[in-house]
């Protein structure tokens, strides 16, 4: 089995990304990796995961804020609700 195929199967990764970084950015990345006792690649994956979580949290917060800003009328009591439903559907049931 070719090495690349084995590597893909073992790590579950199928895409390769190449990027260019300036020296300062790479040094920051390498420092973060060293602090986390992990590889530069794993640090990039973790950064992507954290950015996704942050974006998702922001989207959920925005949705909560929109719901909270809605003006929702109070739910009528059971008798009034039945009257409203009956008049809306106008169905005579036994």
SULBELJO-V335494 format. One record per backbone hydrogen bond with DSSP energy under -0.5 kcal/mol. NH is the residue of the N-H (numbers start at 1). CO is the residue of the C=O. E is the energy in kcal/mol with one decimal. If there is no record, write none. Layout:
# SULBELJO-V335494
NH&CO&E + NH&CO&E
This chain:
# SULBELJO-V335494
6&2&-2.1 + 7&3&-2.8 + 8&4&-2.1 + 9&5&-2.2 + 10&6&-2.9 + 11&7&-2.3 + 12&8&-1.6 + 13&8&-0.5 + 26&22&-2.5 + 27&23&-2.7 + 28&24&-2.3 + 29&25&-2.5 + 30&26&-3.1 + 31&27&-2.4 + 32&28&-2.4 + 33&29&-2.4 + 34&30&-2.5 + 35&31&-2.6 + 36&32&-1.9 + 37&34&-1.2 + 38&33&-2.6 + 43&39&-1.9 + 44&40&-2.2 + 45&41&-2.4 + 46&42&-2.4 + 47&43&-2.3 + 48&44&-2.3 + 49&45&-2.4 + 50&46&-2.6 + 51&47&-2.4 + 52&48&-2.3 + 53&49&-2.4 + 54&50&-2.4 + 55&51&-2.6 + 56&52&-2.8 + 57&53&-2.6 + 58&54&-2.3 + 59&55&-2.3 + 60&56&-2.4 + 61&57&-2.6 + 62&58&-2.4 + 63&59&-2.1 + 64&60&-2.5 + 65&61&-2.8 + 66&62&-2.2 + 67&63&-2.3 + 68&64&-2.9 + 69&65&-1.5 + 70&66&-0.6 + 70&67&-1.1 + 72&70&-0.9 + 73&71&-0.5 + 81&77&-2.7 + 82&78&-2.6 + 83&79&-2.3 + 84&80&-2.7 + 85&81&-2.7 + 86&82&-2.9 + 87&83&-2.5 + 88&84&-2.0 + 89&85&-2.5 + 90&86&-2.6 + 93&91&-0.9
